[in-house]
């Protein structure tokens, strides 16, 4: 529900060019492939997840700046 709400907010005409929704759920690695498998928060402390999310957000910001 929260992702749909975030995506819907970013799609509002009044935010065009200043807000971008970036889908990141596919970047979360499995608990068993992470250093903190018992931590259901902070993506199990997986650095690859942090990198991929940050990279996607950075690319989104560059896209907004080019508009």
Secondary structure, 3 states (H helix, E strand, C coil): CHHHHHHHHHCCHHHCCCCCCCCCHHHCCCHHHCCCCCCCCHHHHCHHHHHHHHHHHHHHHHHHHCC
